[in-house]
Every structure is written in structure tokens, then in C-alpha cells.
Amino acid sequence: MRNVYPYLRKVEGKPFNGDPTSGGTGKDFMIYRLAETYLLRAEAYLGQGNLANAAADINAVRTRSNAKPISASDVNIDYILDERARELITEERRRMTLSRLGKLVERTKKYQTRTDVKATIQSFHELYPIPQSAIDANFGAKLDQNPGY
């Protein structure tokens, strides 16, 4: 029996280079979205403690999708991350965002459904390993590997 999995229709088009297993498509795709800009600015406002402007930016995104507006008291980094997940699904490099905010391990342990991933993720996973070829190519200075790798 063939397994059937849900998939998102946001990623469609002819397979990249004719390879249906590549996961890529030759269809044009978004690089930047206005919604992402609003959510990044909301994050910056949150960092400044300006919750009213952060909520206004989040509501600009939510209004477009006819979602219920939020108030300034609802704004925190986890809410912004949740809104990014709802709005930018398949378009955001999620690991980079979570690593940038130091939330990769915390949110992976909280939301990951695979128990093996929950059990093995560690704080050093916030950073990527530096390729040995990059370390070897540095003649003028010593390039140390990120801790844990």
C-alpha cells in the first residue's frame, strides 16, 4: 500500500532539472515578502519594549488574512515566532530564524513530534559546524571549529 502524506500547494511547478525527487522546482519563488518585513520590524519593536508598534505591525499582517487583531499585551517573541510560522510556511528558513534568536533547542523540544529529535538536540546545534575545507583554507589565522562538532 502506498503511503499518502499531506503536502503544501505553495511549492508547485515542474521539478528542478527534471528530477522529481529533488524537492526543488523551477517555478519562481519569493525572496522577500512584505509580511516578513512587518514581522522583523515587530521583533525590533519588541526588543525596544515598544509593544504597541510591535502589535500594529503584527496586525498589519493579520488584517490581510482576516485574522483577529491582537493587543500589545499579547506580543512576545514566541507570539512573533508563531506568527512567522503561520505566515511564512515553506518560505522561511526556520532553523536560521530560531538559531538567530537562540530559540532552536527550546522550540524544538517543545514542538517537535519526533521523539528521537527531541532527545538528541543539544545547545551546540544552535550553530552549524564549520566545514573542514574552510578551516584548512585559512592560512593567515586559526579558525576554530564551533563547540560540539
Secondary structure, 3 states (H helix, E strand, C coil): CCCCCCCCCCCCCCEHHHCCCCCCECCCCCCCCHHHHHHHHHHHHHHHCCHHHHHHHHHHHHHHCCCCCCCHHHCCHHHHHHHHHHHCCCCCCHHHHHHHCCCHHHHHHHHCCCHHHHHHCCHHHHCCCCCHHHHHHCCCCCCCCCCCC
